[in-house]
Amino acid sequence: MTDDKDVLRDVWFGRIPTCFTLYQDEITEREAEPYYLLLPRISYLTLVTDKVKKHFQKVMRQEEVSEIWFEYEGTPLKWHYPIGLLFDLHASNTALPWSITVHFKNFPEKDLLHCHSKDVIEAHFMACIKEADALKHKSQVINEMQKKDHKQLWMGLQNDKFEQFWAINRKLMEYPAEESGFRYIPFRIYQATTERPFIQKLFRPIASGGELHTLGDLLKDVCPGAITPEDGEQKTQVMIHGIEPMLETPLQWLSEHMSYPDNFLHISIIPRPTD
């Protein structure tokens, strides 16, 4: 893996200023003030919202409090998607702070998974890391790690400790010197304009002729409409961590440096702003 720690740090410490407000129909003892928080892009909503929960529970009637969930402009926010992905997909072209609505009632069973504890988030996170390593290294790296290494990955994410996380994660980003990259790139492509959850398929970082595959090559293969519109006008943006990477960027480099902590490249395809 190339030693490009500045990029890794910039990705890790990305933050989204967010304003949480209680849904207007929730029953409260007194008026609920908004709550402001800088959300880490790389984390999960239910992992970093304890303060939000406590703030609003103070004004709630306890019999009215059930499982907390979040919504943006009518869309329930999936807690098992990283925060940065949720923002890029639903709100990247809106003014900051990001305005999220908090609910304690009427949990949308059809739209969201339940998350009753941080153990649920940890299980989801580790399942993603294992799936990514199966794609990259036939699961050899993650299987050779000890239980405490797995725990260190999780605790590094949960406690927002860059060095703690990357001391272990760097092993997942390495590959044999005789090879030019991973077996397959762990990626998921999300489209704001479709009901389909995401697109995922096997895609190698190196072409059969030995040249490096780029982000553009991946999109041409998996989602050609995102980069070659029929009428010639580019109507979409391709976002990773809130930026539009150049389509010429090698996929292997993106996978090593721009993956989320779950080791997947989460790529959002969203409508380009018209103004």
Disulfide bonds with the S-S distance in Angstrom:
none
